[in-house]
Amino acid sequence: MSALLLALAAGAVVGLALGALGGGGSVLAVPALIYLLGFTAEAATTASLLIVAATSATSLYAYAGSGHVRWRAGAAFAAAGIVPAALAGLIATRLPQPTLTAGFAAVAAVAALRMLRPAAGPADGTARAVRPLEAGGAGAGLGAVTGLLGVGGGFLAVPVLVAVLAFEMQVAVGTSLLVITVNSLASLVTRSGGAAGLDWAVVAPFTGAAILGAWDGRRLAAKVSGRRLQRLFAFALLSVAAFMFADALV
């Protein structure tokens, strides 16, 4: 299969995950870029940030139009993650490829296990007031993960928004897209030199397919149980994590 077709297929899957679950797309984007399209770990994390930032921003527009974004909470998460994302982005450029691969595999495994756990929250499902320290601490951690491994962090943001702030799933997904967009852009600032050497003949169609896939993912989320989508995605992530761990140890 040609690189163009692989990029289009992988991009569609990444966008579908982002649109339906508000995160997880970048956890698939990085291994797809490495193992299907031949990118190095450093180039894959940089390309992933570009792809996820563009896809999240367009999907955020759709969620905002339907009132499914809590701007105050999202701004608190995003603001706290800007500096950690930028600093971690600098560190990532100095790490060896096996270390990045192993770190990414660990994050993918954690994300999968977290998705398999039932969401916790108040029985009445009502959202409570945003606590600045909770939002800030979680946002800083998400920013650091984004900058270091090239992931948007939505797969961690959504569970936090549901469990800690008691957001309903649709609102948590929409708000996480704001966090993903800001964190990805902050990390890209420190990786601007690496972006110049990317294979744009692959990255551009990958991004376009992801953007279109995100719109389909949003429609899918409205029709299929969010819990069922999470479980299917979690098992796929566990498989990816196991493969990447084995590759890092070789």
Backbone as numpy.savetxt, mean C-alpha at the origin, in Angstrom:
# Nx Ny Nz CAx CAy CAz Cx Cy Cz
5.37 -14.52 -22.26 4.53 -13.33 -22.26 5.41 -12.08 -22.26
5.06 -11.07 -23.04 5.88 -9.88 -23.16 5.83 -9.06 -21.87
6.85 -8.20 -21.71 6.91 -7.35 -20.52 5.70 -6.42 -20.44
5.23 -5.96 -21.60 4.08 -5.05 -21.61 2.83 -5.75 -21.08
2.57 -6.98 -21.54 1.40 -7.71 -21.08 1.50 -8.04 -19.59
2.70 -8.41 -19.15 2.90 -8.70 -17.73 2.66 -7.45 -16.89
3.15 -6.31 -17.37 2.96 -5.05 -16.64 1.48 -4.70 -16.55
0.74 -4.89 -17.64 -0.68 -4.57 -17.64 -1.45 -5.50 -16.69
-1.13 -6.78 -16.73 -1.82 -7.74 -15.87 -1.53 -7.49 -14.40
-0.25 -7.28 -14.07 0.13 -7.03 -12.68 -0.45 -5.71 -12.19
-0.44 -4.70 -13.04 -1.00 -3.41 -12.65 -2.47 -3.50 -12.35
-3.21 -4.28 -13.13 -4.64 -4.44 -12.90 -4.91 -5.07 -11.55
-4.11 -6.07 -11.18 -4.30 -6.73 -9.88 -3.96 -5.78 -8.73
-2.88 -5.02 -8.88 -2.49 -4.05 -7.85 -3.59 -3.01 -7.66
-4.10 -2.48 -8.76 -5.16 -1.49 -8.66 -6.42 -2.05 -8.05
-6.76 -3.28 -8.39 -7.95 -3.93 -7.84 -7.84 -4.02 -6.31
-6.66 -4.39 -5.82 -6.46 -4.49 -4.37 -6.57 -3.13 -3.71
-5.94 -2.12 -4.29 -5.99 -0.78 -3.71 -7.42 -0.23 -3.69
-8.13 -0.41 -4.79 -9.48 0.12 -4.87 -10.45 -0.59 -3.95
-10.29 -1.90 -3.78 -11.23 -2.68 -2.98 -10.91 -2.66 -1.50
-9.60 -2.66 -1.16 -9.20 -2.82 0.24 -8.51 -1.60 0.81
-8.21 -0.59 0.00 -7.54 0.59 0.51 -6.08 0.36 0.84
-5.51 -0.73 0.41 -4.12 -1.03 0.69 -3.79 -2.42 0.18
-2.50 -2.76 0.25 -2.08 -4.07 -0.20 -1.57 -4.09 -1.63
-1.90 -3.07 -2.41 -1.45 -3.06 -3.79 0.06 -3.05 -3.92
0.72 -2.25 -3.10 2.18 -2.16 -3.19 2.85 -3.42 -2.71
2.17 -4.19 -1.83 2.75 -5.45 -1.37 2.78 -6.46 -2.50
1.94 -6.28 -3.48 1.99 -7.11 -4.69 2.83 -6.47 -5.78
2.88 -5.13 -5.82 3.62 -4.44 -6.87 5.10 -4.74 -6.82
5.69 -4.71 -5.63 7.14 -4.91 -5.51 7.56 -6.31 -5.99
6.96 -7.40 -5.49 7.37 -8.71 -6.00 7.07 -8.89 -7.49
5.99 -8.29 -7.98 5.69 -8.39 -9.42 6.79 -7.72 -10.24
7.24 -6.56 -9.80 8.29 -5.85 -10.51 9.62 -6.60 -10.46
9.88 -7.27 -9.33 11.15 -7.98 -9.18 11.14 -9.29 -9.96
10.12 -10.12 -9.72 10.15 -11.49 -10.23 9.52 -11.66 -11.61
8.62 -10.78 -11.98 8.00 -10.88 -13.30 8.67 -9.96 -14.32
9.15 -8.80 -13.85 9.63 -7.78 -14.78 11.12 -7.48 -14.66
11.82 -8.19 -13.76 13.27 -8.11 -13.71 13.87 -6.88 -13.06
13.11 -6.15 -12.24 13.64 -4.98 -11.56 14.50 -5.42 -10.37
15.49 -4.60 -10.00 16.20 -4.82 -8.75 15.27 -4.42 -7.60
15.63 -4.84 -6.38 14.79 -4.51 -5.22 14.67 -3.00 -5.04
15.79 -2.28 -5.21 15.76 -0.82 -5.02 14.90 -0.16 -6.10
15.06 -0.58 -7.36 14.26 0.00 -8.44 12.79 -0.35 -8.28
12.50 -1.57 -7.80 11.12 -2.00 -7.63 10.41 -1.18 -6.55
11.11 -0.88 -5.44 10.47 -0.11 -4.38 10.21 1.33 -4.82
11.14 1.88 -5.61 10.92 3.23 -6.14 9.76 3.26 -7.12
9.75 2.30 -8.05 8.66 2.23 -9.03 7.32 2.00 -8.33
7.33 1.17 -7.30 6.10 0.88 -6.56 5.52 2.14 -5.94
6.38 2.99 -5.40 5.91 4.24 -4.81 5.24 5.13 -5.85
5.83 5.20 -7.04 5.23 5.98 -8.12 3.86 5.43 -8.51
3.81 4.12 -8.69 2.57 3.46 -9.11 1.48 3.63 -8.05
1.85 3.39 -6.80 0.86 3.44 -5.72 0.40 4.87 -5.46
1.31 5.84 -5.55 0.92 7.24 -5.33 -0.10 7.67 -6.37
0.16 7.38 -7.64 -0.76 7.77 -8.71 -2.10 7.06 -8.58
-2.06 5.77 -8.29 -3.29 4.99 -8.19 -4.12 5.41 -6.99
-3.46 5.62 -5.86 -4.17 6.00 -4.64 -4.82 7.38 -4.78
-4.10 8.30 -5.43 -4.63 9.65 -5.59 -5.91 9.64 -6.43
-5.93 8.86 -7.50 -7.13 8.82 -8.34 -8.27 8.10 -7.63
-7.95 7.05 -6.89 -8.99 6.33 -6.16 -9.51 7.18 -5.00
-8.63 7.96 -4.38 -9.05 8.86 -3.30 -10.11 9.83 -3.78
-9.96 10.32 -4.99 -10.93 11.25 -5.56 -12.33 10.64 -5.59
-12.38 9.37 -5.97 -13.68 8.70 -6.04 -14.29 8.51 -4.66
-13.48 8.10 -3.69 -13.99 7.89 -2.33 -14.41 9.21 -1.69
-13.66 10.27 -1.97 -14.00 11.58 -1.40 -15.34 12.06 -1.95
-15.60 11.79 -3.22 -16.85 12.22 -3.82 -18.06 11.57 -3.21
-17.87 10.36 -2.64 -18.99 9.66 -2.01 -19.01 9.85 -0.50
-18.14 10.75 0.01 -18.14 11.06 1.44 -17.48 10.03 2.32
-16.62 9.18 1.76 -15.99 8.10 2.52 -14.54 8.42 2.90
-14.24 9.68 3.16 -12.90 10.07 3.61 -13.04 10.93 4.85
-12.34 10.57 5.92 -12.28 11.40 7.13 -10.99 12.21 7.05
-11.11 13.44 6.61 -9.93 14.25 6.30 -9.09 14.56 7.53
-9.72 14.79 8.68 -8.96 15.14 9.88 -8.07 13.98 10.33
-8.64 12.79 10.40 -7.85 11.62 10.81 -6.77 11.31 9.78
-7.14 11.38 8.50 -6.17 11.11 7.46 -5.02 12.10 7.47
-5.34 13.37 7.71 -4.29 14.39 7.77 -3.34 14.15 8.94
-3.89 13.71 10.09 -3.05 13.44 11.25 -2.11 12.27 10.98
-2.63 11.20 10.38 -1.79 10.06 10.01 -0.70 10.49 9.04
-1.12 11.19 7.99 -0.19 11.55 6.92 0.90 12.51 7.41
0.50 13.52 8.20 1.48 14.51 8.68 2.55 13.85 9.53
2.13 12.91 10.38 3.09 12.24 11.25 4.04 11.34 10.47
3.63 10.90 9.29 4.46 9.96 8.54 5.39 10.59 7.54
5.28 11.90 7.28 6.07 12.53 6.23 7.57 12.44 6.50
8.01 12.88 7.67 9.45 12.86 7.98 9.99 11.43 8.07
9.32 10.51 8.81 9.82 9.12 8.82 9.89 8.50 7.43
8.93 8.81 6.57 8.95 8.26 5.21 10.17 8.76 4.43
10.46 10.06 4.56 11.60 10.63 3.85 12.93 10.08 4.36
13.07 9.98 5.68 14.31 9.46 6.26 14.52 7.99 5.92
13.45 7.21 6.02 13.56 5.78 5.70 13.88 5.57 4.23
13.39 6.48 3.37 13.71 6.39 1.95 15.20 6.54 1.69
15.84 7.42 2.45 17.29 7.59 2.33 18.03 6.33 2.79
17.57 5.74 3.89 18.20 4.53 4.42 18.09 3.39 3.42
16.92 3.28 2.78 16.67 2.17 1.86 17.66 2.14 0.71
18.11 3.29 0.26 19.04 3.33 -0.88 20.41 2.79 -0.51
20.67 2.59 0.78 21.98 2.12 1.25 21.95 0.68 1.74
20.81 0.02 1.65 20.69 -1.35 2.13 20.91 -2.34 0.99
21.52 -3.50 1.29 21.72 -4.51 0.24 20.39 -5.13 -0.18
20.35 -5.65 -1.40 19.11 -6.18 -1.95 18.52 -7.32 -1.12
19.32 -8.31 -0.64 18.72 -9.38 0.17 18.04 -8.86 1.44
18.60 -7.81 2.03 17.99 -7.24 3.23 16.64 -6.62 2.91
16.56 -5.88 1.80 15.28 -5.30 1.39 14.26 -6.38 1.08
14.71 -7.45 0.41 13.79 -8.54 0.07 13.25 -9.22 1.32
14.14 -9.51 2.28 13.71 -10.16 3.52 12.79 -9.25 4.33
13.12 -7.97 4.38 12.28 -7.02 5.11 10.90 -6.91 4.48
10.87 -6.90 3.17 9.59 -6.82 2.49 8.76 -8.07 2.74
9.41 -9.23 2.72 8.70 -10.49 2.97 8.10 -10.49 4.38
8.85 -9.96 5.35 8.34 -9.91 6.72 7.10 -9.02 6.82
7.14 -7.87 6.15 5.99 -6.96 6.17 4.79 -7.60 5.49
5.03 -8.30 4.38 3.93 -8.96 3.67 3.28 -10.02 4.56
4.11 -10.77 5.30 3.57 -11.80 6.19 2.75 -11.19 7.32
3.26 -10.12 7.91 2.53 -9.43 8.97 1.20 -8.90 8.46
1.23 -8.31 7.28 0.01 -7.76 6.69 -1.02 -8.86 6.47
-0.56 -10.02 5.96 -1.48 -11.13 5.69 -2.11 -11.65 6.98
-1.29 -11.83 8.01 -1.81 -12.33 9.28 -2.78 -11.33 9.91
-2.48 -10.05 9.75 -3.37 -9.02 10.31 -4.72 -9.04 9.58
-4.69 -9.28 8.29 -5.94 -9.32 7.53 -6.80 -10.53 7.90
-6.16 -11.61 8.36 -6.91 -12.81 8.72 -7.57 -12.69 10.08
-7.15 -11.71 10.86 -7.76 -11.50 12.17 -9.03 -10.67 12.03
-10.06 -10.98 12.78 -11.27 -10.15 12.72 -11.01 -8.77 13.26
-11.63 -7.76 12.65 -11.46 -6.38 13.09 -12.13 -6.18 14.44
-11.47 -5.42 15.30 -12.04 -5.12 16.60 -12.57 -3.71 16.61
-13.60 -3.47 17.38 -14.16 -2.14 17.46 -15.37 -2.14 18.35
-15.94 -0.99 18.67 -17.11 -0.92 19.50 -18.28 -1.67 18.88
-19.10 -2.27 19.74 -20.21 -3.08 19.27 -21.19 -2.28 18.42
-21.35 -0.99 18.72 -22.33 -0.21 17.96 -21.78 0.30 16.65
-20.45 0.11 16.41 -19.85 0.49 15.13 -19.71 1.98 14.91
-19.94 2.80 15.92 -19.84 4.25 15.75 -18.40 4.70 15.89
-18.02 5.72 15.13 -16.66 6.25 15.21 -16.53 7.16 16.41
-15.37 7.11 17.04 -15.14 8.01 18.15 -14.18 9.10 17.73
-13.96 10.06 18.62 -13.09 11.19 18.30 -11.66 10.72 18.05
-11.00 11.38 17.13 -9.62 11.05 16.82 -8.71 11.44 17.98
-7.88 10.51 18.44 -6.90 10.80 19.48 -5.57 11.12 18.80
-5.07 12.33 18.97 -3.86 12.75 18.23 -2.66 11.85 18.44
-2.43 11.37 19.68 -1.26 10.54 19.93 -1.38 9.19 19.22
-2.56 8.61 19.23 -2.77 7.34 18.54 -2.56 7.50 17.04
-3.21 8.51 16.49 -3.10 8.74 15.05 -1.67 9.09 14.66
-1.02 9.93 15.48 0.35 10.34 15.17 1.34 9.20 15.25
1.23 8.37 16.30 2.14 7.23 16.45 1.98 6.23 15.32
0.73 5.91 15.00 0.49 4.98 13.90 0.96 5.57 12.58
0.73 6.87 12.38 1.14 7.52 11.15 2.65 7.52 10.96
3.40 7.74 12.05 4.86 7.74 11.97 5.37 6.35 11.59
4.80 5.32 12.18 5.21 3.96 11.86 4.91 3.61 10.41
3.74 4.00 9.95 3.36 3.73 8.56 4.28 4.46 7.59
4.64 5.71 7.95 5.54 6.47 7.09 6.90 5.82 6.96
7.42 5.30 8.08 8.72 4.64 8.06 8.69 3.39 7.19
7.64 2.60 7.32 7.51 1.39 6.50 7.41 1.75 5.02
6.66 2.80 4.72 6.52 3.25 3.34 7.87 3.64 2.74
8.61 4.45 3.46 9.89 4.93 2.94 10.91 3.83 2.79
10.94 2.89 3.73 11.97 1.85 3.72 11.72 0.80 2.66
10.47 0.36 2.53 10.17 -0.80 1.69 9.34 -0.48 0.45
8.98 0.80 0.27 8.24 1.17 -0.93 6.80 0.73 -0.93
6.23 0.52 0.26 4.82 0.13 0.35 4.01 1.33 0.83
2.77 1.42 0.37 1.94 2.56 0.76 1.52 2.55 2.21
1.39 1.36 2.79 1.02 1.28 4.20 -0.47 1.16 4.45
-1.26 1.11 3.39 -2.70 1.01 3.58 -3.13 -0.27 4.26
-2.37 -1.36 4.03 -2.73 -2.63 4.64 -2.56 -2.58 6.16
-1.78 -1.62 6.66 -1.67 -1.39 8.10 -2.60 -0.28 8.55
-2.80 0.72 7.70 -3.65 1.86 8.08 -5.11 1.45 8.24
-5.61 0.61 7.33 -7.03 0.23 7.39 -7.36 -0.49 8.70
-6.59 -1.51 9.14 -6.91 -2.14 10.41 -6.84 -1.17 11.60
-5.89 -0.23 11.57 -5.79 0.75 12.66 -7.02 1.65 12.68
-7.44 2.11 11.53 -8.61 2.99 11.46 -9.88 2.26 11.90
-9.96 0.97 11.60 -11.14 0.20 12.00 -11.10 -0.14 13.49
-9.95 -0.65 13.96 -9.85 -1.14 15.33 -9.68 -0.03 16.36
-8.86 0.98 16.05 -8.55 2.02 17.01 -9.56 3.16 16.97
-9.94 3.58 15.77 -10.84 4.71 15.64 -12.28 4.32 15.28
-12.52 3.01 15.16 -13.87 2.47 14.93 -14.51 3.00 13.65
-13.70 3.20 12.60 -14.27 3.60 11.32 -14.94 2.39 10.67
-16.02 2.62 9.95 -16.58 1.55 9.14 -15.64 1.29 7.98
-15.75 0.10 7.38 -14.76 -0.35 6.40 -14.61 0.61 5.23
-15.71 1.07 4.64 -15.63 1.95 3.48 -14.90 3.25 3.82
-15.16 3.81 4.99 -14.52 5.06 5.41 -13.03 4.81 5.69
-12.72 3.67 6.31 -11.32 3.34 6.58 -10.53 3.19 5.29
-11.13 2.56 4.30 -10.47 2.40 3.00 -10.23 3.75 2.35
-11.26 4.59 2.32 -11.11 5.91 1.70 -10.08 6.77 2.39
-10.09 6.77 3.73 -9.13 7.58 4.49 -7.71 7.07 4.33
-7.56 5.74 4.25 -6.21 5.18 4.09 -5.58 5.61 2.78
-6.40 5.83 1.76 -5.86 6.26 0.46 -5.19 7.63 0.55
-5.72 8.50 1.40 -5.07 9.80 1.63 -3.71 9.60 2.26
-3.64 8.71 3.26 -2.37 8.43 3.93 -1.36 7.84 2.96
-1.80 6.89 2.16 -0.92 6.24 1.18 -0.34 7.26 0.21
-1.19 8.13 -0.30 -0.74 9.12 -1.29 0.34 10.03 -0.72
0.09 10.57 0.47 1.05 11.50 1.08 2.35 10.80 1.44
2.28 9.62 2.06 3.49 8.89 2.45 4.33 8.52 1.23
3.68 8.07 0.17 4.41 7.67 -1.03 5.12 8.86 -1.66
4.45 9.99 -1.73 5.07 11.19 -2.30 6.24 11.67 -1.45
6.10 11.60 -0.12 7.18 12.03 0.77 8.41 11.17 0.58
8.22 9.86 0.45 9.36 8.97 0.24 9.99 9.17 -1.12
9.18 9.48 -2.13 9.71 9.68 -3.48 10.64 10.89 -3.55
10.43 11.88 -2.68 11.29 13.06 -2.67 12.74 12.66 -2.46
12.99 11.66 -1.60 14.36 11.23 -1.31 14.87 10.22 -2.33
14.01 9.76 -3.23 14.41 8.76 -4.22 14.36 9.33 -5.64
14.31 10.65 -5.78 14.13 11.27 -7.09 15.21 10.86 -8.08
16.43 10.65 -7.59 17.50 10.23 -8.49 17.26 8.84 -9.06
16.72 7.94 -8.23 16.46 6.58 -8.69 15.36 6.50 -9.71
14.42 7.43 -9.64 13.28 7.41 -10.57 13.73 7.65 -12.01
14.82 8.40 -12.18 15.29 8.73 -13.52 15.75 7.50 -14.29
16.21 6.47 -13.58 16.72 5.28 -14.24 15.71 4.17 -14.42
14.45 4.42 -14.12 13.42 3.38 -14.23 13.08 3.11 -15.69
12.61 1.89 -15.94 12.16 1.51 -17.28 10.71 1.98 -17.44
10.54 3.16 -18.04 9.22 3.76 -18.13 8.31 3.03 -19.12
8.90 2.23 -20.01 8.09 1.43 -20.92 7.32 0.36 -20.16
7.78 0.03 -18.96 7.10 -0.92 -18.08 6.29 -0.19 -17.02
6.89 0.83 -16.40 6.24 1.52 -15.28 4.97 2.25 -15.73
5.02 2.90 -16.90 3.86 3.67 -17.37 2.63 2.80 -17.61
2.73 1.69 -18.37 1.54 0.85 -18.54 1.10 0.17 -17.25
2.05 -0.18 -16.40 1.74 -0.75 -15.09 0.87 0.22 -14.30
1.27 1.49 -14.29 0.53 2.52 -13.56 -0.86 2.74 -14.16
-0.94 2.81 -15.48 -2.22 3.01 -16.12 -3.20 1.89 -15.83
-2.71 0.64 -15.87 -3.58 -0.50 -15.58 -4.00 -0.50 -14.11
-3.10 -0.06 -13.23 -3.44 -0.01 -11.81 -4.53 1.03 -11.54
-4.44 2.16 -12.20 -5.46 3.21 -12.02 -6.83 2.72 -12.47
-6.87 2.06 -13.62 -8.15 1.52 -14.10 -8.64 0.40 -13.19
-7.72 -0.43 -12.71 -8.09 -1.53 -11.82 -8.66 -1.04 -10.50
-8.17 0.12 -10.03 -8.65 0.67 -8.76 -10.13 1.05 -8.85
-10.56 1.55 -9.98 -11.97 1.89 -10.15 -12.83 0.63 -10.13
-12.34 -0.45 -10.76 -13.06 -1.71 -10.70 -13.08 -2.27 -9.27
-11.95 -2.07 -8.56 -11.88 -2.55 -7.19 -12.88 -1.88 -6.29
-13.09 -0.60 -6.50 -14.08 0.12 -5.69 -15.48 -0.42 -5.93
-15.80 -0.72 -7.18 -17.11 -1.30 -7.48 -17.25 -2.70 -6.90
-16.14 -3.46 -6.94 -16.16 -4.80 -6.37 -16.41 -4.76 -4.87
-15.79 -3.78 -4.19 -15.95 -3.67 -2.74 -17.39 -3.39 -2.35
-18.13 -2.75 -3.24 -19.53 -2.44 -2.93 -20.44 -3.65 -3.10
-19.92 -4.70 -3.78 -20.76 -5.86 -4.06 -20.37 -7.10 -3.26
-19.10 -7.20 -2.87 -18.60 -8.40 -2.21 -18.22 -8.06 -0.78
-18.42 -9.01 0.11 -18.07 -8.82 1.52 -16.61 -8.43 1.67
-16.36 -7.34 2.40 -15.00 -6.89 2.63 -14.17 -7.93 3.35
-14.80 -8.68 4.25 -14.11 -9.73 4.99 -13.64 -10.85 4.05
-14.48 -11.21 3.10 -14.11 -12.26 2.14 -12.95 -11.80 1.27
-13.01 -10.55 0.81 -11.91 -10.02 0.00 -10.60 -10.02 0.78
-10.66 -9.64 2.05 -9.46 -9.61 2.88 -8.85 -10.99 3.02
-9.66 -11.99 3.24 -9.14 -13.35 3.44 -8.47 -13.87 2.17
-9.10 -13.66 1.02 -8.51 -14.10 -0.23 -7.16 -13.42 -0.47
-7.14 -12.12 -0.21 -5.91 -11.37 -0.42 -4.83 -11.79 0.57
-5.22 -12.10 1.82 -4.26 -12.50 2.84 -3.55 -13.80 2.46
-4.28 -14.77 1.94 -3.65 -16.03 1.54 -2.68 -15.82 0.38
-3.03 -14.93 -0.53 -2.11 -14.61 -1.63 -0.84 -13.96 -1.09
-0.99 -13.07 -0.11 0.17 -12.40 0.48 1.09 -13.39 1.20
0.50 -14.35 1.91 1.32 -15.34 2.62 2.16 -16.14 1.63
1.61 -16.46 0.48 2.37 -17.18 -0.54 3.53 -16.33 -1.07
3.25 -15.06 -1.31 4.29 -14.14 -1.77 5.40 -14.00 -0.73
5.02 -13.85 0.54 5.99 -13.70 1.62 6.91 -14.92 1.73
6.33 -16.12 1.65 7.13 -17.34 1.74 8.14 -17.43 0.60
7.70 -17.09 -0.60 8.59 -17.13 -1.77 9.74 -16.14 -1.61
9.43 -14.93 -1.12 10.47 -13.90 -1.00 11.44 -14.22 0.12
10.97 -14.81 1.21 11.88 -15.26 2.28 12.86 -16.29 1.73
12.35 -17.24 0.98 13.22 -18.29 0.43 14.25 -17.67 -0.52
13.82 -16.70 -1.32 14.74 -16.06 -2.26 15.82 -15.26 -1.54
15.45 -14.60 -0.42 16.43 -13.81 0.32 17.49 -14.68 0.99
17.13 -15.90 1.31 18.05 -16.79 2.01 18.99 -17.54 1.06
18.66 -17.54 -0.22 19.51 -18.26 -1.20 20.83 -17.55 -1.41
